């Protein structure tokens, strides 16, 4: 194809030999694009490379790397949604071995300079060098204006913001006021830096610098001015804390190092001479603590950073239009001259329009937009309001639409001069098909250790072309561009990916790990997090979070993206489903899976350098309760978080000599959150502790209200008094962890239940003393807690959050009592001589603990607060739920059934609410259902008598054969089953305990020798799950052994069988809980 380009020939001296020539462009390769250049900036780097020795870069060649482009032909899959377009490694491109890109007068010219060589009307561009700005840049005039964003302007802004991390305390000096330097001045102003000094020799640029935000300027052409002395004068003798050199001039770089303040940083972005060296007096350098570093493009991720710069321009913060002058290609020499003398800051070459024609391919097909970068509309931005919306302007009303694997699509806005393309259609098809099967690389275009971030920008009129993508399944969670945006759009988020491999970055971006919800949805996420997650686990200082969240510019203190993705994971359960649906999620489970996966991938691949952030995120991920593939995911994350916290020194916060109260507070929060999770999770999941001792004797170990003083008044979701009470509830929970430590160490010492061979069982005296100590500790805590937080909580306050967390606190307490007394009952059951009387007393305490859990849940259900319960509650109520199912089955009179059904409904409603929110609830239900099957008679129709001397009568009560007529001797509730058939009771409860502990279903083999095989409960098919009219008939096929009594009209004695019709379906699968109507009238 014929085209024009500016070619660089080998210079005879130090002046570049640049010529505008006619030539042709070669056949493009897979993973390349042939594009029409709209405009390209001239960068100082281009002129440097145009004078480098031929042994560095062969001549002739085509340079240019600040291109704004329109798509012409596409022979690859092009950029897909989530493409990172970023390079964190330096890769050298071998110009000598690569075929020529252009040909002029029989001479081959090298191209692909920084992946593009934009000094041409038609350019061959690496697809990985493209940033799609569809929906951002709205007109071709804007496209021309934003050409320098691809390199120079981005370098200036990102160096100040990303590399230097300038803030209001900094004194910034910029050496050289070209495009890079002046944008650095603008960005320093946006960062509200205290002092901003522009240094140059061109008076016009010095005046422009003052207009753009410089507080002081220094003219190096004035021989009476010493730069170092002048810097000292304007900074009150302190020097500049940040010095940025854009010149590459060794004299200025050395001077910059001298006037940089102690512990300041010198950053050079200009390219110095190839043989440049600098001597340093190392002792002085060490003593001053100064930092010297270079940077490429300010370490920016172009796909993320360019949209932000566009927005700054529209907001008037980055007036780059004051720096740019436009030139035609034939006037490029004038542009170079004006640039050299300072007449123009940034010359931009604007190419003439032209349109292609493709041989053997007459139809044009519909554009498929594959990468959208969304910016919020700013109503205050007049520039934005006047622009046309980015619609599919490339489509004409009468255009025939065709798109498929066999038809590479093309789309053009209008027709101009028509060059011919000598490509057969078969070649086009083959190129597209071959590349579709390849994973695009993103690190192919760096030259001489130059970073792959001089990016071509594609406009709205250069729509990306690809075949129609296959529909994504909901599990893939491939969300639309309108729902999630790149994290760097938000100034409070940060992520260090400097150590990542290229493939890792590509993969993370493809999985959406760098994306977070758009501002409207994000506000809801954050509010729900601090409403419903933070009160129970205050990892962050809420006041600090709101300060950075609302901060207009990036500061030194930011939140890790890994932590924030983990926050989204924990918060999404509490968002309205309409919000989740607007983000592209099919369900709450889908949202949790997506954010969990993103968080986990960031943790696995990014390796957070900040141990505190890593521990915080890992602790939040311990809320993943799923037990898929028999993995104890929550305990793994908890263990990881604790080890990271210990590595960060959090466990020694109370002995720390760190003078920073902020750091001590951060470590103290982290460690106490680890302790709380290390009590709540093992108690519910029947697992061992990771933190086995607490240094409560130390005066500053326990958390106090003072530790949360900032966020009490700084909360944006709770009033100060409510927040203060929530803090006190958390402190009370921390106090509960002390007796819980002893309980868990006794009941689950190794993550396994005590068995018949345990020393605790055989050493009765030691066991009793330990149990008494635990009982005393729990009772003492309960007495103190109820003085401050009486129950029912709803009587004291109408604030729902206080009712929620008060009841949650006492559920933990009652669950600890339940576990402790059940453990005690198991030990007693092994002592045959004392079993009956002492077991009876212990049974009463177990019943009291279970009743406490029931009453706490009941209050929450009455106020419709059960939907805010954490996933751990599913494990806490597993055994009580089974026992209440058993209670309903064993009840023989209508009044008993109604009362017990009401209690069972409390647990069922709780499970129903949590099943909608958490995956792990299904796992718990599987354990419950399987355990019931294991402990029950397999054939209810045939097994009506038991070999151990007990039988089931028509009502289903377990009692002695010789005393079936005596109601008092029936095991008519689960408490009596414990006393009368302890082996049967523990077979059921311990099977569930074992299953939760292991993360998979596991029967308790320790009771196998002690229990006869026939010691089983009534079939689950007979379990009553709801209450109905006692007058309704019983289906004879449901329970044949009741047929006689039904036929005789004995309604009263058989009332307990009236609702057996629906029980099998409910107990078969917990999914039935969602549709089954459980009444609330009996609560």
HUFEN-V654869 format. One record per residue. PHI is phi in whole degrees, -180 to 180 (NA if undefined). PSI is psi in whole degrees, -180 to 180 (NA if undefined). Layout:
BEGIN
PHI | PSI
PHI | PSI
END
This chain:
BEGIN
NA | 137
-79 | 145
-162 | 174
-117 | 150
-157 | 159
-95 | 114
-100 | 143
-104 | 117
-102 | 162
-62 | 123
-76 | 152
-88 | -16
-142 | -137
-97 | -1
-96 | 131
-61 | 144
-107 | 90
-109 | 136
-139 | 139
-87 | 116
-130 | 159
-95 | 142
-166 | -156
-138 | 159
-109 | 145
-76 | 173
-65 | 133
-83 | 156
-99 | 167
-56 | 148
70 | 19
-123 | 159
-125 | 144
-105 | 119
-127 | 160
-96 | 127
-84 | 125
-84 | -48
-158 | 154
-146 | 134
-79 | 152
-100 | 121
-107 | 150
-58 | -29
-64 | -36
-59 | -42
-69 | -34
-65 | -47
-69 | -21
-77 | -7
-120 | 1
-69 | 154
-59 | 151
-65 | -24
-75 | -12
-87 | -50
-137 | 121
-62 | 145
-104 | 158
-75 | 165
-157 | 164
-114 | 123
-100 | -162
102 | 127
-148 | 20
-124 | 57
-90 | 144
-114 | 124
-131 | 157
-117 | 138
-67 | 138
-113 | -66
-129 | 149
-128 | 128
-122 | 29
-154 | 179
-69 | -15
66 | -167
-78 | 130
-103 | 164
-60 | 133
93 | 1
-64 | 128
-74 | -33
50 | 50
-148 | 147
-127 | 129
-111 | 3
-125 | 157
-99 | 118
-121 | 131
-91 | 133
-92 | 128
-87 | 100
-69 | -35
-63 | -34
-95 | -6
-93 | 145
-68 | 160
-68 | 148
-92 | -38
-123 | 159
-136 | 133
-140 | 121
53 | 41
81 | 1
-106 | 132
-80 | 140
-124 | 136
-77 | 145
-130 | -147
60 | 30
-69 | 118
51 | 37
80 | 6
-146 | -45
51 | 69
-84 | 2
-78 | 54
-156 | 152
-71 | -36
-120 | 129
-128 | 143
-91 | 121
-124 | 134
-65 | 132
-63 | -25
-78 | -4
-100 | 13
-107 | 134
-112 | 120
-82 | 119
-111 | 25
-55 | 138
75 | 3
-114 | -58
-92 | 121
-103 | -17
-138 | 164
-69 | -27
-65 | -40
-65 | -38
-59 | -41
-66 | -42
-64 | -35
-91 | 10
-53 | -47
-68 | -8
-64 | -23
-67 | -20
-146 | -76
-61 | -53
-66 | -38
-62 | -41
-61 | -46
-63 | -46
-69 | -47
-70 | -29
-63 | -42
-70 | -44
-84 | -50
-84 | -45
-84 | -56
-76 | -26
53 | 50
-66 | 146
-141 | -170
-66 | -15
-90 | -9
-84 | 152
-115 | 110
-106 | 129
-118 | 131
-117 | 119
-92 | 114
95 | 119
-113 | 51
-82 | -158
-60 | -43
-64 | -47
-65 | -44
-68 | -36
-68 | -32
-62 | -40
-61 | -48
-59 | -44
-68 | -39
-61 | -36
-66 | -42
-61 | -32
-83 | 2
61 | 37
-63 | 146
-64 | -48
-130 | 133
-130 | 116
-116 | 122
-101 | 134
-127 | 121
-162 | 175
-112 | -4
-100 | 116
-56 | -40
-62 | -37
-73 | -34
-64 | -41
-66 | -40
-64 | -38
-61 | -42
-64 | -38
-68 | -27
-94 | -3
136 | -6
-68 | 134
-84 | -25
-145 | 152
-133 | 151
-130 | 126
-94 | 110
-74 | -12
-76 | -15
-82 | 110
-69 | -14
-85 | -4
-109 | 127
-97 | 122
-57 | -45
-63 | -45
-64 | -39
-68 | -40
-62 | -44
-62 | -38
-67 | -48
-78 | -12
-109 | 17
58 | 39
80 | 5
-91 | -28
85 | 174
-85 | 135
-79 | -24
-134 | 123
-121 | 127
-119 | 121
-103 | 125
-111 | 4
-95 | -32
75 | 6
-81 | 121
-65 | -33
-64 | -43
-70 | -35
-64 | -43
-65 | -42
-63 | -39
-62 | -38
-65 | -35
-70 | -43
-89 | 0
-71 | 135
-67 | 158
-56 | 137
66 | 12
-86 | -179
-133 | 137
-107 | 122
-121 | 122
-113 | 131
-116 | -16
-75 | 152
-87 | 116
-79 | 171
-59 | 153
-59 | -34
-99 | 16
-66 | 135
-135 | 158
-143 | 128
-86 | 141
-129 | 137
-86 | 102
-64 | -36
-64 | -46
-63 | -42
-62 | -40
-66 | -43
-67 | -36
-79 | -20
70 | 19
-73 | 157
-123 | 131
-117 | 129
-152 | 154
-107 | 167
-152 | 149
-111 | 120
59 | 22
65 | 27
55 | 29
-84 | 154
-98 | 104
-54 | -43
-61 | -25
-95 | -36
-83 | -36
-60 | -45
-59 | -35
-67 | -40
-66 | -38
-60 | -43
-65 | -40
-60 | -40
-61 | -46
-68 | -26
-85 | -2
83 | 7
-86 | -20
-133 | 76
-76 | 70
-69 | -18
-61 | -21
-77 | -9
-105 | -14
-105 | 139
-129 | 140
-101 | 144
-138 | 150
-79 | 159
-58 | -39
-70 | -13
-104 | 23
-63 | -31
-67 | -37
-64 | -40
-60 | -44
-64 | -40
-65 | -46
-63 | -35
-67 | -40
-68 | -41
-87 | -5
90 | 10
-70 | -35
-127 | 148
-87 | -50
-133 | 101
-78 | 139
-126 | 124
-86 | 124
-106 | 120
-84 | 156
-75 | 152
-78 | 146
-155 | 161
-129 | 141
-91 | 158
-129 | 136
-105 | 124
-66 | 136
65 | 16
-142 | 95
-96 | -29
-84 | 142
-107 | 140
-115 | 168
-71 | 141
-73 | 138
-114 | 107
-74 | 123
-116 | -3
-147 | 116
-121 | 131
-113 | 115
-98 | 134
-117 | 139
-67 | 143
-75 | 132
-103 | 108
-63 | -20
-82 | -8
-91 | 106
-66 | -36
-61 | -40
-69 | -37
-66 | -30
-84 | -7
-90 | 152
-71 | 148
-72 | 148
-80 | 73
-85 | 178
-78 | 71
-66 | -21
-73 | -14
-93 | 132
-100 | 152
-57 | -37
-95 | 11
-72 | 132
-76 | 125
-100 | 130
-150 | 134
-156 | 131
-175 | 175
-60 | -26
-88 | -6
-131 | 90
-58 | 127
-88 | 153
-140 | 153
-153 | 127
-132 | 146
-75 | -44
-157 | 176
-109 | 134
-129 | -146
-57 | 143
-118 | 93
-76 | 160
-98 | 146
-113 | 117
-89 | 62
-121 | 129
-73 | 149
-61 | -33
-61 | -36
-67 | -37
-64 | -46
-65 | -44
-63 | -42
-61 | -41
-69 | -44
-66 | -42
-62 | -42
-77 | -25
-60 | -27
-86 | -5
-102 | 144
-83 | 121
-67 | 139
-86 | 155
-124 | 13
-133 | 61
-120 | 1
-133 | 38
-103 | 136
-118 | 127
50 | 53
60 | 34
-99 | 137
-72 | 149
-79 | 66
-141 | 15
-88 | 98
-109 | 140
-72 | 145
-113 | 128
-101 | 135
-92 | 179
-63 | -28
-85 | -1
-116 | 52
-55 | 142
-71 | 137
-112 | 129
-161 | 167
-74 | 162
-61 | 125
-72 | 154
-72 | 146
-60 | 137
-88 | 142
-74 | 159
-63 | -30
-68 | -25
-73 | -24
52 | 44
-85 | 101
-91 | 155
-71 | 157
-62 | -28
-72 | -17
-94 | -31
-134 | 144
-131 | 166
-61 | 137
-59 | -31
-70 | -7
-62 | -29
-95 | 129
-73 | -13
-92 | -7
-101 | 148
-146 | 152
-156 | 130
-100 | 109
-116 | 20
-65 | -25
-96 | 5
-81 | 148
-77 | 155
-55 | -45
-63 | -33
-66 | -44
-63 | -44
-59 | -45
-67 | -45
-60 | -43
-68 | -39
-63 | -30
-88 | 2
80 | 15
-68 | -23
-91 | 7
-114 | 145
-134 | 164
-62 | 158
-67 | 162
-53 | -43
-62 | -47
-70 | -36
-62 | -38
-59 | -40
-67 | -43
-56 | -49
-65 | -42
-62 | -45
-65 | -34
-62 | -48
-78 | -17
-80 | -41
-125 | -8
-112 | -48
-59 | -41
-57 | -32
-90 | -15
-151 | 75
-77 | 68
-64 | -40
-103 | 153
-77 | 111
-60 | -38
-62 | -41
-63 | -43
-61 | -47
-64 | -31
-65 | -44
-80 | -29
-67 | -35
-98 | 2
-70 | 131
-73 | -25
-129 | 162
-71 | 139
-121 | -172
-74 | -32
-99 | 113
-132 | 170
-100 | 135
-63 | 136
-61 | -35
-60 | -47
-62 | -41
-69 | -39
-63 | -37
-66 | -36
-63 | -42
-62 | -39
-60 | -46
-75 | -29
-86 | -24
-65 | -21
-65 | -22
-103 | -1
-79 | 151
-59 | 142
-64 | -27
-61 | -36
-68 | -45
-63 | -38
-66 | -38
-66 | -21
-89 | -1
99 | 9
-91 | 144
-86 | -20
-164 | 170
-63 | -40
-61 | -41
-62 | -42
-66 | -45
-62 | -43
-61 | -42
-65 | -50
-71 | -32
-65 | -44
-62 | -44
-62 | -44
-62 | -46
-63 | -41
-65 | -40
-62 | -41
-67 | -44
-67 | -38
-104 | -32
-85 | -26
51 | 69
-45 | 128
-75 | -26
-84 | 110
-64 | -35
-64 | -46
-62 | -42
-61 | -43
-67 | -40
-61 | -49
-64 | -42
-63 | -38
-65 | -40
-66 | -35
-72 | -12
-70 | -6
-81 | 2
-80 | 108
-95 | 4
-68 | 147
-120 | 35
-62 | 146
57 | 26
58 | 35
-101 | 136
-90 | 69
-58 | -45
-64 | -41
-70 | -34
-64 | -45
-66 | -39
-63 | -47
-60 | -42
-62 | -46
-61 | -41
-66 | -43
-64 | -40
-67 | -41
-63 | -40
-65 | -39
-64 | -31
-81 | -5
85 | 15
-66 | -33
-70 | -13
-112 | 23
-59 | -35
-76 | -11
-113 | 7
-68 | 142
-96 | 7
-65 | 122
-73 | -13
-79 | 113
-65 | -32
-63 | -44
-66 | -44
-62 | -42
-64 | -40
-63 | -44
-69 | -38
-65 | -44
-58 | -48
-60 | -47
-68 | -39
-71 | -33
-67 | -37
-62 | -43
-63 | -47
-60 | -47
-66 | -31
-78 | -2
-106 | -45
-66 | -46
-69 | -50
-62 | -36
-64 | -42
-77 | -39
-95 | 3
60 | 50
-126 | 167
-82 | 163
-80 | 154
-102 | -36
-105 | 102
-92 | -10
-143 | 149
-124 | 132
-87 | 59
-70 | -16
-69 | -24
-72 | 134
-61 | -31
-106 | 15
-77 | -50
-69 | 143
-69 | 150
-128 | 167
-62 | -30
-63 | -32
-63 | -20
-115 | 18
-61 | -38
-64 | -46
-81 | -15
-61 | -44
-92 | -12
-101 | 4
-72 | 143
-108 | 6
-121 | -18
-128 | 145
-68 | 154
-54 | -41
-69 | -41
-64 | -43
-62 | -40
-62 | -40
-69 | -38
-63 | -39
-63 | -43
-64 | -36
-63 | -41
-66 | -41
-62 | -41
-64 | -38
-63 | -40
-62 | -37
-67 | -33
-67 | -28
-62 | -22
-67 | -56
-68 | -29
-64 | -31
-57 | -47
-69 | -39
-62 | -49
-67 | -37
-65 | -28
-85 | -46
-79 | -42
-126 | 64
-65 | -32
-124 | 18
82 | 6
-126 | 155
-74 | 154
-65 | 131
-111 | -177
-68 | -15
-100 | 3
-70 | 144
-59 | -29
-62 | -37
-69 | -38
-87 | -27
-97 | 81
-62 | -41
-64 | -49
-63 | -40
-62 | -42
-66 | -41
-64 | -41
-66 | -42
-65 | -41
-64 | -39
-63 | -42
-66 | -44
-59 | -45
-63 | -41
-64 | -43
-66 | -42
-66 | -40
-64 | -42
-64 | -43
-63 | -39
-64 | -42
-68 | -42
-67 | -41
-71 | -21
-67 | -42
-85 | -34
-132 | 83
-67 | 159
-122 | 154
-63 | 142
-66 | -29
-66 | -18
-74 | -32
-86 | -38
-142 | 151
-100 | -3
-71 | 113
-61 | -36
-65 | -36
-70 | -38
-63 | -43
-60 | -53
-77 | -23
-68 | -48
-66 | -37
-63 | -40
-59 | -45
-77 | -24
-63 | -42
-60 | -42
-64 | -50
-65 | -35
-65 | -38
-65 | -43
-63 | -43
-60 | -47
-64 | -42
-65 | -48
-73 | -31
-68 | -37
-63 | -42
-64 | -41
-63 | -37
-64 | -43
-64 | -43
-63 | -38
-64 | -19
-84 | -13
-99 | 89
-58 | -33
-68 | -37
-109 | 11
-63 | -47
-65 | -57
-67 | -47
-71 | -34
-65 | -34
-63 | -43
-67 | -41
-67 | -35
-59 | -40
-63 | -38
-70 | -36
-65 | -42
-64 | -39
-63 | -42
-65 | -44
-63 | -39
-64 | -37
-61 | -44
-62 | -43
-61 | -46
-66 | -39
-65 | -45
-65 | -38
-61 | -43
-63 | -40
-66 | -39
-68 | -41
-60 | -32
-96 | 6
57 | 42
-106 | 0
-65 | -22
-72 | -9
-102 | 7
-73 | 148
-76 | 164
-60 | -30
-60 | -25
-64 | -28
-59 | -38
-74 | -37
-64 | -34
-100 | 6
-61 | -54
-68 | -46
-56 | -35
-63 | -45
-62 | -42
-67 | -33
-76 | -30
-62 | -44
-63 | -39
-59 | -47
-64 | -39
-66 | -36
-84 | -16
-69 | 140
-116 | -11
-115 | 149
-55 | -42
-65 | -42
-62 | -42
-62 | -45
-62 | -45
-64 | -45
-74 | -32
-64 | -37
-61 | -42
-67 | -41
-62 | -38
-59 | -33
-58 | -46
-72 | -38
-67 | -43
-62 | -37
-65 | -45
-65 | -39
-62 | -44
-64 | -42
-76 | -28
-63 | -31
-71 | -21
-105 | -32
-130 | 139
-68 | -37
-63 | -18
-64 | -37
-63 | -37
-63 | -44
-62 | -43
-63 | -36
-60 | -42
-62 | -43
-64 | -49
-63 | -43
-69 | -37
-65 | -39
-64 | -44
-59 | -40
-65 | -37
-94 | 2
-112 | 165
-66 | 131
-75 | -29
-129 | 95
-66 | -21
-77 | -31
-104 | -32
-94 | 88
-109 | 1
-135 | 150
-118 | 146
-72 | -17
-90 | 16
95 | 7
-125 | 155
-143 | 165
-104 | 123
-84 | -177
-60 | -27
-84 | -15
94 | 18
-90 | 142
-90 | 121
-158 | 176
-70 | 142
-60 | -39
-81 | -6
-131 | 33
-63 | -20
-84 | -8
-101 | 107
-60 | -33
-66 | -21
-97 | 2
-76 | 143
-82 | 79
-91 | 10
-155 | 169
-68 | -26
-64 | -40
-71 | -32
-61 | -39
-60 | -42
-77 | -44
-84 | -33
-136 | 68
-59 | -35
-63 | -42
-63 | -43
-62 | -50
-73 | -26
-60 | -40
-75 | -53
-69 | -39
-75 | -26
-63 | -42
-67 | -43
-59 | -47
-61 | -43
-64 | -43
-64 | -40
-65 | -38
-90 | -15
77 | 15
-156 | 159
-66 | 132
-151 | 123
-81 | 151
-82 | 99
-75 | -15
-69 | -19
-98 | 4
-62 | -38
-80 | -30
-83 | -22
-108 | 129
-66 | 148
-60 | -28
-84 | -2
-77 | 90
-136 | 163
-90 | 168
-60 | 154
-59 | 142
-64 | -18
-66 | -15
-100 | -1
-72 | 132
-85 | 128
-114 | -8
-152 | 168
-109 | 135
-137 | -164
-73 | 129
-69 | -10
-88 | -11
-72 | 150
-74 | 159
-104 | 132
-67 | 124
-61 | -27
-78 | -12
-77 | -43
-150 | 93
-65 | -28
-74 | -5
-102 | 3
-60 | -41
-62 | -46
-68 | -31
-69 | -46
-60 | -32
-84 | 1
75 | 21
-80 | 71
-67 | -38
-67 | -48
-70 | -24
-108 | 19
-62 | -29
-66 | -13
-96 | -4
-63 | -27
-108 | 24
-75 | -11
-61 | -40
-98 | -8
-61 | -42
-58 | -44
-64 | -38
-69 | -42
-79 | -16
-70 | -36
-155 | 132
-67 | -19
-59 | -26
-66 | -22
-60 | -29
-70 | -36
-101 | -17
-77 | 139
-90 | 102
-98 | 116
-70 | 152
-104 | -1
-70 | -18
-96 | 4
-72 | NA
END
